[in-house]
């Protein structure tokens, strides 16, 4: 019961609710944009919030178990700096989150600035410790541990969810034609168990869990850890891109663990190692973006057919073996070259759909399925809408 009550403190932290609000705004904006551009949303539910609740809790639980087993701790000063910076980031940056940057900046602020911050109130009477500069019970190497774990969690999450919810967005014209891209703007907030130096919590609330390690008291605290990725795919299969990124994130986690071991013997290298991880992360994302920019393919409008941009879940189109990027050449044996002509061809046989398709590799295929009688617009294939005028 004491553990459950302590975990409930997670819900009292401002950062958690700011993150929920921010994600709801992002999800609502996506749905409104899709309805404006495609008539209805590709994913009409707020799946970002669903992932926030399910994946965030599952991954946070796994991370918390590992942290407890290894005795992972963070100074109170780091937690305060991190949550303040995270709240500011979530509020003032409308299109991005910088989760790894928050970890590195918070760590550097505490490492360099902690011992010199004179205006911090003394916590001696409360039984807590700021843990300035890692000079108390908290090892500064823990910052590298956290960065390495961040990459491991991000790699796992991207591998399993990257490209699965490919909601297109219409961008500027390319050579007179509209193009689509596939942005990923999701993030999670993991409830992460960490140990905090001092016994203030337990001394004021008897139910609060407390551990004693090597003669030092640590309170168990659940804090939010922000994990996310901002990336847009324009010229490749999104799922393939994110699988590649996931593998590189795992390799960065391995490098982070190696840096962790190195810093045990050369603690003075900690700031450099943290910055190297951040630079490596930035380089990986930059190279992935550059590689995407140099591909020949575009999710653009075509003259000889209609481009498939997405497939709505739980619709007849799911059974058609179509993928984003495919070009529908014929519908019910009639050539199509626009959204209007496609739906007109569907009406030839209002209960069945027969398609001739060319995929991204240029291969032709034929596919067919039953559709809702008299409701061609509910087939579930997302196309470029015809422009008025």
ChimeraX attribute file (.defattr): number of C-alpha atoms within 10 A of each C-alpha:
attribute: neighborCount
match mode: 1-to-1
recipient: residues
	/A:1	9
	/A:2	11
	/A:3	12
	/A:4	11
	/A:5	12
	/A:6	18
	/A:7	19
	/A:8	13
	/A:9	12
	/A:10	18
	/A:11	14
	/A:12	10
	/A:13	14
	/A:14	13
	/A:15	24
	/A:16	22
	/A:17	13
	/A:18	16
	/A:19	22
	/A:20	18
	/A:21	15
	/A:22	15
	/A:23	21
	/A:24	16
	/A:25	12
	/A:26	18
	/A:27	21
	/A:28	15
	/A:29	12
	/A:30	21
	/A:31	19
	/A:32	15
	/A:33	17
	/A:34	20
	/A:35	14
	/A:36	11
	/A:37	17
	/A:38	20
	/A:39	13
	/A:40	16
	/A:41	18
	/A:42	23
	/A:43	18
	/A:44	16
	/A:45	12
	/A:46	15
	/A:47	14
	/A:48	19
	/A:49	20
	/A:50	11
	/A:51	16
	/A:52	19
	/A:53	15
	/A:54	12
	/A:55	17
	/A:56	23
	/A:57	17
	/A:58	15
	/A:59	19
	/A:60	23
	/A:61	16
	/A:62	15
	/A:63	20
	/A:64	19
	/A:65	14
	/A:66	14
	/A:67	18
	/A:68	15
	/A:69	9
	/A:70	9
	/A:71	13
	/A:72	19
	/A:73	24
	/A:74	23
	/A:75	28
	/A:76	20
	/A:77	21
	/A:78	25
	/A:79	21
	/A:80	13
	/A:81	17
	/A:82	25
	/A:83	21
	/A:84	15
	/A:85	17
	/A:86	25
	/A:87	16
	/A:88	13
	/A:89	17
	/A:90	20
	/A:91	14
	/A:92	10
	/A:93	10
	/A:94	11
	/A:95	9
	/A:96	16
	/A:97	22
	/A:98	16
	/A:99	21
	/A:100	22
	/A:101	19
	/A:102	20
	/A:103	25
	/A:104	21
	/A:105	19
	/A:106	22
	/A:107	30
	/A:108	20
	/A:109	16
	/A:110	25
	/A:111	21
	/A:112	14
	/A:113	13
	/A:114	20
	/A:115	14
	/A:116	12
	/A:117	11
	/A:118	9
	/A:119	6
	/A:120	10
	/A:121	8
	/A:122	12
	/A:123	12
	/A:124	11
	/A:125	8
	/A:126	13
	/A:127	16
	/A:128	20
	/A:129	22
	/A:130	27
	/A:131	24
	/A:132	23
	/A:133	22
	/A:134	23
	/A:135	14
	/A:136	14
	/A:137	20
	/A:138	22
	/A:139	17
	/A:140	27
	/A:141	20
	/A:142	18
	/A:143	26
	/A:144	26
	/A:145	19
	/A:146	23
	/A:147	24
	/A:148	26
	/A:149	19
	/A:150	25
	/A:151	25
	/A:152	21
	/A:153	22
	/A:154	22
	/A:155	24
	/A:156	18
	/A:157	20
	/A:158	22
	/A:159	21
	/A:160	13
	/A:161	14
	/A:162	22
	/A:163	20
	/A:164	12
	/A:165	20
	/A:166	22
	/A:167	23
	/A:168	27
	/A:169	18
	/A:170	18
	/A:171	13
	/A:172	10
	/A:173	12
	/A:174	12
	/A:175	8
	/A:176	9
	/A:177	12
	/A:178	16
	/A:179	22
	/A:180	23
	/A:181	21
	/A:182	23
	/A:183	18
	/A:184	19
	/A:185	18
	/A:186	21
	/A:187	23
	/A:188	28
	/A:189	23
	/A:190	26
	/A:191	25
	/A:192	25
	/A:193	25
	/A:194	23
	/A:195	22
	/A:196	29
	/A:197	26
	/A:198	27
	/A:199	23
	/A:200	21
	/A:201	21
	/A:202	18
	/A:203	14
	/A:204	11
	/A:205	11
	/A:206	10
	/A:207	15
	/A:208	21
	/A:209	19
	/A:210	21
	/A:211	18
	/A:212	12
	/A:213	10
	/A:214	7
	/A:215	7
	/A:216	12
	/A:217	20
	/A:218	25
	/A:219	22
	/A:220	24
	/A:221	23
	/A:222	21
	/A:223	22
	/A:224	24
	/A:225	24
	/A:226	25
	/A:227	20
	/A:228	20
	/A:229	19
	/A:230	14
	/A:231	16
	/A:232	17
	/A:233	24
	/A:234	22
	/A:235	22
	/A:236	20
	/A:237	18
	/A:238	22
	/A:239	19
	/A:240	13
	/A:241	21
	/A:242	23
	/A:243	19
	/A:244	14
	/A:245	20
	/A:246	23
	/A:247	16
	/A:248	19
	/A:249	25
	/A:250	20
	/A:251	16
	/A:252	24
	/A:253	25
	/A:254	16
	/A:255	17
	/A:256	25
	/A:257	18
	/A:258	14
	/A:259	23
	/A:260	25
	/A:261	15
	/A:262	15
	/A:263	19
	/A:264	14
	/A:265	9
	/A:266	12
	/A:267	15
	/A:268	11
	/A:269	13
	/A:270	22
	/A:271	20
	/A:272	12
	/A:273	20
	/A:274	26
	/A:275	15
	/A:276	14
	/A:277	23
	/A:278	18
	/A:279	12
	/A:280	16
	/A:281	17
	/A:282	14
	/A:283	12
	/A:284	15
	/A:285	16
	/A:286	13
	/A:287	11
	/A:288	17
	/A:289	16
	/A:290	11
	/A:291	13
	/A:292	18
	/A:293	15
	/A:294	9
	/A:295	11
	/A:296	8
	/A:297	14
	/A:298	18
	/A:299	24
	/A:300	24
	/A:301	24
	/A:302	15
	/A:303	11
	/A:304	14
	/A:305	23
	/A:306	26
	/A:307	28
	/A:308	22
	/A:309	30
	/A:310	23
	/A:311	25
	/A:312	22
	/A:313	14
	/A:314	10
	/A:315	15
	/A:316	20
	/A:317	23
	/A:318	16
	/A:319	12
	/A:320	18
	/A:321	13
	/A:322	22
	/A:323	18
	/A:324	21
	/A:325	23
	/A:326	22
	/A:327	25
	/A:328	26
	/A:329	21
	/A:330	22
	/A:331	26
	/A:332	19
	/A:333	14
	/A:334	16
	/A:335	18
	/A:336	21
	/A:337	18
	/A:338	22
	/A:339	18
	/A:340	12
	/A:341	17
	/A:342	23
	/A:343	17
	/A:344	17
	/A:345	21
	/A:346	25
	/A:347	17
	/A:348	14
	/A:349	17
	/A:350	17
	/A:351	15
	/A:352	17
	/A:353	24
	/A:354	19
	/A:355	21
	/A:356	19
	/A:357	24
	/A:358	20
	/A:359	17
	/A:360	17
	/A:361	9
	/A:362	10
	/A:363	9
	/A:364	14
	/A:365	13
	/A:366	14
	/A:367	14
	/A:368	17
	/A:369	16
	/A:370	16
	/A:371	21
	/A:372	15
	/A:373	13
	/A:374	12
	/A:375	13
	/A:376	21
	/A:377	14
	/A:378	14
	/A:379	22
	/A:380	19
	/A:381	24
	/A:382	25
	/A:383	22
	/A:384	20
	/A:385	14
	/A:386	11
	/A:387	7
	/A:388	4
	/A:389	3
